[in-house]
């Protein structure tokens, strides 16, 4: 007997845990074959055990042997609610006999019981993860808000108590600094509100027809301002898709700001359609992301140590927000080193 547990990912189901069969063989090397086996999909769709073995079309016969079973095998889906968490493979020790209806019913009950236990465990793990994330979020957000609030308060207090004794140039510099910190505070507040909505799964997508190139040009002009000339856009002017404009704006703006802050010009934004996906790529010509920082790149409040001097230091929330919005839209963002150098972020957005 053997068990294969699956985990749902954006690219489809992938192997999470593989249990050894009674012969002690490891099924991990057969994961790809197993996931492509049509009988698994049939078992999941039927919600009951199905037969996998000699007489079945395709790879089934040879796959049974590679699993370590000498004859056919029953595939039992592990069902929890509407989710298939994996499959149980079972055969008989005594050759020549097969499972009767009562035994198949028992196996089916085992599959449902195991699936429900897995569903409960997944739910418990998710609740624990959210509790930890909430605690960390509050602590980090408080820390990030404290700096700009203290700066603005200190400057205003100075202007209020000593403004008349300061030179005009000093007052101008203080007001400029206060404005910059207030802008940082506003941006951070917007980002925290975005994250709170994403965490609460309260983001409601409102897809609308959008001209991609024009939308990209508007976003670049808004977020890059005087540095807009450093950004090249490659997108067919005729490309029009149906997507949520707010999510699209958040994704692109955060990636462009990140490229300007930590990379080097020129920055290139590319967009194209691939079947039911909008593909975006944002890349710069900087030094790329340090290898030790890649794993934490999309974590909240995660920042590289040396941002470019022409853009003030960020909050470390931009990439986390961009990925969250991409995933809310059924897609994702991945990082890779650009060729020949620099950072590259590839985005996939599911179109509606």
Secondary structure, 3 states (H helix, E strand, C coil): CEEEEEEEECCEEEEEEECCCCCCCCCHHHHHHHHHCHHHHHHHHHCCCEEECCCCCCCHHHHHHHCCCCCCEEEEEEEECCEEEEEEEECCCCCCCCCCHHHHHHHHHHHHHHHHHHHHHHHHHHHHHHHHHHHHHHHHHHHHHHHHHHHHHHHHHHHHHHHHHCCHHHHHHHHHHHHHHHHHHHHHHHHHHHHHHHHCCCCCCCEEEEEHHHHHHHHHHHHHHHHHHHEEEECCCCCEEEEEHHHHHHHHHHHHHHHHHHCCCCEEEEEEEECCEEEEEEECCCCCCCHHHHCCCCCCCCCCCCCCCCCCCCCCCHHHHHHHHHHHCCCEEEEEECCCCCEEEEEEEECC
